[in-house]
Amino acid sequence: MDLVRKSLRKTKSDSKISCTNQYENNYTLNIEKSLKKKLESTKRTEIEYENTKGGITSKLDAVSFELFIHACEKFYGESNLHEFTKTTATDRQSNNVQYTFHIKTKDSDPFNYTINAYLTKCSLLINGRNTQHFINNDVIHIHKIMSNTTIQGAKVNVELLNKNLASKLESALESIDHSKSSLEPTSAISNPHKAVEKCHKCNRICKSRAVLCQFGHWVHYSCDKLSEKDIQTIEKDEQNYICKKCSNLSLKSPSRCITLPNSSEIFRNKSILSTGTSTLAKTLLLEEIQCNGCDVTLDKIENKCVNCDMTFHNQCLDKTTDQCFSCIGIEDQDTVINSVNFHQTVVKQTSPNLQNLDINNSGPTPNLITSVSSAKNTANLDKQSDHNTVNTQNEIQTSSKMKELRTLELKLKKKEEQLKIKEAMLNEDMKEKTKIMDRLHKAEIRNIELENTIKTLQTRIEQIPINSVVNNSNPTNSQSKIKEEEDELIIGMRKRVTKFVLNKIDKELNKLESNNDHSEHNTETSSNPQYNYERQNYSDNYWNYNNGYSGQYRDTQPYYNYHHNWQQGHNEDSSSYQNTEITHNICTDNLIEIQPTNVHTSTINSKPVNTQHTTYCDKNKLPKFNCNLEKVNRNSQNTTIFSSNSSTNSFFTTGQPQPQQIQRTELVNNEKDVNTCTYETLNILDFNCKNILTCGPFFKETESDVDIFLLQEHWLFDCQLPLLNEINDKFTGVGKAVDTLDPIPPIQMPRGYGGTAILWKKELDTLITPLTIGNERIQGIEISGEPNLIILSVYLPCKGTSDHIDEFQDCIALLNEIVCTYKLTHQIIIGGDLNEDIINGPSSQRKASFTEFMEDHSLETKFTGSTFIHSNGHDTTAIDYFLYQNSYKHSVLEIKKLDIGANVSDHYPIKMVLQHRRYLIQQKSLNDFLKPKINWDRIDKEKYENNINSKLSNKNSEIKSVEDITNAFTQLNEIIKQSTQALIPTRKIGRKRPKLQVMNEEIKVALKNKKIAFFKWKINGRPKETDNLYLKNKKQTTHALRKECRLEVAKRRLCERQKLVDARTADRKMFHKIIKNQRGKLSKFIDQLNVDDEIFYNEDIIEGWSTHFHQLAKKIPNPNYDNEYLELIENEAKIIIDICKQRFKHCPITNKEMEKAISDLNRNKAVDYFGINAENIIHGGKQLQQYLQLLFGSFVVNLWKVDNEKKKMRQYLDL
């Protein structure tokens, strides 16, 4: 609800205007401020229009503003295309404040907008949907009317009128100021028009639901505790309202004349206030005829106060002293303050006593005057001291209140903490309740499961045939007979199992004999000793290891012990097995473990076997990528891997027991499938080139004798590093510059200095991987081989700076971290300019730190003589070195200093010849690895079907065991794969190019221009002349692309640096992010490992990981695990399976079922692991369908047989 105001009313003022509305605002216009704003508007010389978010605003001078309003009324009133409504806003005293013109068009597509004219500011606001129509059309006509307006036949002189209006406004403001200075205001109630509209009780602004009291102040409805009926009567009634506070004061203190005025006075005030718009004269008149105590109009009888000389009612004055009550209160306060104040002024001491003076006598009159003046001065001083004491009292009160607030805040914090503790306790109680509910739920589920098990057991009991009791009197005889029958069954099962196992063993031995006879010749004629594995005795076999360490992993009796004698006529040629325990084989690389097997046989008679040339694979020489135990002959003509698909197979070598439970589905008999190793020599040259741009002849002279260059001080900056690939056509490389971490713009580059780089022949690209390790003084690469090789080019700080020791030690710390990371798995070569003679130089802190680094990692070097040439032309010191590991010193063939004529540097180059072993990998085409989707629209389906039919017709279809089924499926896969590959057209696969690290709009444009330039250069014959336009354009576009990429990289680096600057010091996320980016791969390095309170360092970390994963592989007994419940579930599952097997009846697969299954296959899919998809089966023909039907049927039948055999085997083993 708004404040109490006059209702909106409509008046018809002009026939041209459709309707004029008028409403009253709930405020009183401040006349002084409005006059000042009018005065400011008269000083404007231009009319301004401005587009804002709220609409179009305009500021005009006072005369133009009036002309604009007149022109709007005339233009829109006379126009036949517009309809408009004018609304006038007034204040509480009916002063016009604002005109609003609502304009609407009469077109088929109407639009409307509003013109708001503010009279006090002389400004306009045009808003609405179509304000542009006003600017484009209407404002032109309005300004024409303004310019053509005349007064008594003469045009309006805007400047002259503004000057005259300004002078009159200035005189009016001066008169207002003069009246203010002449009248001393007694209180804020004396001028209700200037008071702020605030509630008299709560001192808040009255925006709504408030009423004006008769005595000039506002009161909220809620503050005065008015009911809804009272509010309705107040809003409907036009009489003045008196608040409750004023009415109570009038009742309590009638002497102060806060009483209700009589009817004549009310009528008089109403007549004054209802005379239209109030003027300044009226307001002054009201102030003159009102009482200064009660703000009520004065009667004919009036009196003045003795002290302040102001007019009051007789009731508003004290009859005894003829003083107003305000002056009496001030004097009372002065007396109280003077009694408190102990410090009196000098004037008080010298002042005479007024009681002893005789006013009638003429003599002492001058003394009286002086005493009065001194009394006035002392009164002023007393007032100042009173003011100071009041201020100190206020400060004391505020400080005490602040203390109280602080105590209250502390109490609130304590209560909040108590609430948090209570919430935590409640949460814990809720968690316990949820746990209890979960346990109850689990118990209910378990009860339901137990009920189901009882039901299944009852059904099982009902199905068991009940044998009639023969003799009730002899129960012991029946039990003994049952036991004898069970023993006979067990003995029969044992015999059958032993026969089955021994037949398998016999078959395997026959196969091994044939393989050994065939491979005997190959093993004798092998000539290269480094690829032949050493022959080992039975005691040195790779299945042996410490029994004490493996006891905790070994079961007590995992398998049964059996005895069997073969034909006794071959005792002489027999090879006997004793009680032999085949222990674990633990692969430390992948922690794969084979369970022990106790095998006991008496004697096995067979043909004599020559085991002299049988070779065994040492466990340390097993391929790291293979977890299975294999017997491999690296001579590549005979590679035998023991494998079998039987569920009960055993593996044996000739004359030795072999571990069980090893399965391998592939036979590797092809040399192409094995990676062979070879030794190659790498020629590595270390050279401090001192400006690589001047070393073109040097690289030309040494390009045929060097494979890898380690360069220092190439003097290139970060933006010039691509020039490394243009030094020589046969070499490519990577490098770091002094500004790698903070690139210098190309326009600000000084003379070059510093930098490291590594160049290598392009033939080695497939083996080399650049490394982003170290700082700008360390550049590294990785070469794949056996083992992998890390090569570092190092340029350590010189002694020219004051902090060279700190920089030197920082570089040593980085090298230490790199070597610790890679030394266990890689061979490391470090070459470069150390700027320190580490062999013959004097002792220093730099030398001590570097030698300590070498000793920690067992690094060695070789002295080649002085490598640095002084400016006088003599060799001085040796500061260029190669460092290598002591464990790989046999691979370093030679290190020597070279003297090359094309060398223009002050350093000698050093050359290392290194023997490196790497795999010779057979380069397979990408088609062997990729398995793309086959386009069957381009394949001859009839030819594909004929190929499959021809191969299936030659295949034996007899299937008797599970082994035959698996072999048949593998052969069928090969047939389908070969038939498909023979008909697939060859596919061209393009080489993948490296992608750009960054991308933005500028790089996209530069890349597009580069491609266009390359295309034009290509179609014009790829010209190589330097002055060719197409070649120049290609180079320019390439340069522009590289420039944009470098700029984007620099921008991102600056952004990251700015993030670092803006981040808080306690921002741990940003700190760890920067550290991780700085360290790169080195962040994976571990200094120490803690495993069960045992700390492992450096080389022992691998052992720590090994013990950790061994402990993870153990089965830890869980005391809370319900084993009885597990046994119940297992027994129930066995019973259910037995019931299902008894009820199962195999139905052979029909042709319709096969056709339906093949037709339901999903088409247009990629091939699977074996290179087969649904189309291979669909387009294979009827013969393939029949063969699959046979395989599936035999698989189902043999599956039950295998399950029965396994069940019998388990029963036999349990016995």
C-alpha positions, 0 to 999 in steps of 0.5 A: 500500500502506498502512502496516503495521497490524492487519487488519480483524476482526469480533466478535460483541458483541450479539445485537441488533446484526447485526455489529460490525466493528473496524479499527485506524488507523495512528496513536497517539492523543495523550492530552493533546490528546484530554483537552483536547477532552473538557474542551471538550465538557463546557462545551457546553450545547446540541445543534446540528445543521447542514447542510453539503456533506458531510452533517449535523454535530452537536456534543454535550457529553460526557455527551449524546454517551455517551447518544446512542451508547447510544440509537442502539444501543438504537433501531436494535437493537430496531427491526424496520424497520432493519438496522445495522452498528456499526464501531469504529476504534482507534489503534495502542494499541487505544484507541477513536477512532470509532464508525460506524453503517451503517443500512439500511431493510427497505422496498421502496424502501430507503435507507441512511445512516451515523452517524459518532461521533467520541469525542475531539471528541464530534461526529457526522457523518451522511452518505449518500443519505437523511440527511433521514430521520434528521432527520425521523424517527430523531432524534426517537426517539433523543432520547426514549430519551436523555431517558428513560435512567435509572441505578439508577432515577434520571434522568441529570443531564447538567449535574452529570455534565459538571461532575464529568467536567470536574474529573477531566479538569482534574486529569488534565491537571495531573498530566500537566503536572507529570510533564513538568516533573519529567522532563527529556527527553533526546531525541525517541526517549525518547517514541515515542508523542509523536514525529511519524510521519516517516521517520528518513532522508528526514524526510518524513511516513510515509503509506504503505509504511513500518515502525516500527523497534524504537528508536521511529522510522519508515523508508520501505521505499524509504529502507531499500532493502528488497526485496519479499520483505523487505516481505512478511516484515515485514508477515507477521511480528509481531516488531519490526523494526530498521532498517539504520541502527540495526544499523550503529550497534550494530556500529560503537560498541558502547560506546554500548549501541545493541545488540539487547536480549535475549529477556527484555527483548523479552518484558518489553516485549511483555508491557507493550505487549500489556496492552490500552489503555495508561494514563498510569501505564503510560507513566510506568512505561515511562519510569522503567524504561527506560535514558535512553541506549538506551530499553531496560529497565534491569537490576538493576544501574544507574548514574547519570551524574555530570553529569546524574544520570540512570540508564543501563546500565553499557555506556551510561556511560564507565567512566573518568569515569562520564559519559554520552556526551551529556555528554562530547560537550557538553564536547568542543564547549565546549572547541572553541568556547572555543579559537575564542573570543578574547573572555573574560569578566571572571569568567574573569579573576578566577576562581582556578586550580583546579589550585592548590587543595587540596580537603582543606584547610578554608581555601579551601572558600569560594573553591572555591564562588565559583570553581564559581559563576563557572565556571557563569556563564562556562559560560552566557555561553560557551553564549550566545556559542556559540549566536551563532557558530552562528547566524552560521555558519548565516547564512553557509552559507545566503547561500553556498547562495543564491549557488550557487542563483542561479548555477545559475538563471543557467546554466539560463536560458542553457541555455534560451536556447540551446535556443530558438535551436537550436529556431529553427534547426531550424524554419528548416531544416524550412521550407527542407526543406518548400520544397524538397519543394514545388518537387519536387512542382511539378516532378513535376506539371509533368512530368506536364502536359508529358507530357499536352501531348505526347499531345494534340499527337500526337493533333492531328498524327494528325488533320491530313491529310498532303498529298502532296509534288508535286515533291521537287526544287522545294521552294521553289516549293511554299513560295511557292505556300503563301505566296501562298494565305495572302496571298490569304486574309488580303486577303479577310478584311480586306475582309470585316472592313472591310465588316462594320465600316463597315456597323455605322458606317453604321447607328449614324450613321443612328440618331444623325442621327434622334436629333439631328433629333428632339432639336434642338427641345428643346435650343433651347427649354431656358430654365433655364441652370443645367441645360444643359451648355456646348457644347464644341469638339472640342479641349475634349472630355472625352476629352482629357487630358495625353498624357504622363501617360497614356503609361504606360497606353497600348498601342502599337497596340491596334487596326489602322488602316484606310482606306476611301472612300465614294462620291466624289460627296459630297465637298462635304458630307463631314465628314472625320476626320484621324488622331485619337487617342482618349485615356484618360478617367480618372475620379478618383472611381472610377479607371475607365480606358478604353483608347486607340483609334487610329482612322484614316479618310480621308473619310466621305461622308454627309448633312450633319449640323447639329452646332450644337445638339449638347450634350456632357457635361463630365467634371466634371458626370458623375454620381458614381454612374455609371462609364460615359460618358453623354450626358445632357440635364438638361432631362429630355425627351430623355436619350440614353445610347449603348448597344449589345449588339454585341460589335464596336460603336463609339460616335460622336456626330455629327461627333466620334469617340467612345470604344469599349468602352462598353456600356450595357444600359438607355435612360433616357428617363423624367424620373422616373429622373433626380434633379433638383436645386433650390435651397432657402433654409434659415433658421437661428437661433443663440440662447443661450436661458438655460433653454429651459423659459422660451422657449416664447413665443419659439419660438411667435413664430419657428416660422414663420420658422425652419427650424433652431434652434442653441441654447446653455445650454438648462440641461437635464441628460442625463435631461431631454433628451427634453424637447427634442421637447416644446418645440414640436409642429412641431420635433424635435431632439437635444442634449447636456448637461453631464453627458452623459459622466457622468450625474447621478441625477435625485434629485441634480440642481442648478440647470441650466447649459450644454448645446447642442442643435439643433432642426429642423422635422419636415418635414426629418427625411428629410434630417437625420442627427444626428452623435455628434461632439465633446464635450458643448459641440458638437452637429452634424447632417448635411443631405443635398444637393449638397453635404451640409451640416454644421451645428454648434452650439457653446458655448465655455467662458467665462473664469470658471475658472482652466483656461478657456484649456485647455478653450477650446483643447481645443474648438478642437482638436475643431472643427479635427478635425471641419472637417478630416474634412468640409471636402473633401466637405461644406459646414460652418456653425458657429454658437453662443456663442463667449464671445470677441469675435473681431472687435473684442475685445482681443488674447488667447490665446483670440482668437489660437487661434480666429483661427488656426483660422479662417485654417487652414480659410478660415472667414469671419464677419459682424459683426452688432453686440453680441449680449450684454446686460449686467445693467445693460441695455446691449449690451456685446460680440459673442460670438455668430457664424456661421462659414462657408467662403470657398468657399461664401460665395455661398450665404450670402444674409443674416446679421442680428441679431433683436430679438424681444419674447418674448426673455427671455435676455441674448443676441440671436438671430442669423439666417442665410439659406442657399441650399442645393441638394438633389436632388428625389428622386421618392418611390417606394413601398417596393414598387418597392425590395422584391422579396418572395416571391410567393404563387402561391396568391392569383394567378389562374394562368389569367389569368396564362397568357392575359396571357403568351400574348397578349403573346407572340403579338404578338411577332416570333419571327425571330432572326438574330443575338446582338443579337436573342437579347439583345433577345428575353430582355429583352423576355421578362423585361418581359412576365413581370414585367408580367404578374405585377405586374398580378395580385399583390395590394397589400401593406401595409408598416409603418414601421420604428421605432427599436429600443431601445439597451439591454434587460434584464428591467426594460425588458421589463416596462416595455415590456409595461406601456407597450404595455398602457396604450397599447392601453387608451388607443387602444380608449377613443377616444384621449382627450386630456383631461389628467385622463383615467385612460388618458392618465395611465397611458400617460404614466406607463408611458412615463416608467417605460420611459424611466427604466429605459432611462436607468438601464441606460445609466448602469449600462453606462457605470459598468461601462465606467468601472470597466473603465477604472479596473481596467485596467492602464496598459499595457493598449493594447487598452482605451486604443484602445477608449476612444479609438475610442468617444470619437472616433466617426466622426472616427477615420476622419480621416487627417492625412497619407498616405505613398505611396512615401516621399512624404507628402501632407497635408490636400487632397493626400491625395486625390491620394495615394490616386489615385497609390496606386491608379494604381500598383496598376492597373499590371501589374508584370512578374514576373521569376520568372513562367514565360511559356513555361509559360503559352504552352504551357498556352494553346496546349494549351487552344486545341488542346483547344477546336479538337478539341472544336469539330470533334467537336461536333454541335449537337442541337436541344432537344426538348419533353421536355427542356424539360418536364423542365428546367422540372419540375426547377426549385426552387419556393417561392423568392424572385424574382431580380434581374429579379423572376422566379422558377420559378413564372413559368416553370412557370405560363406555359403551353405557348406560353412553353415553346415560345418559350424552346425557340426562344431557347435553340436559337438561342442555341447556334447563334449562339454558335458563329457569334460565336466564329468571327467573333471568331476571324477578327477576331483573326487579322485584327488580328494580321496 
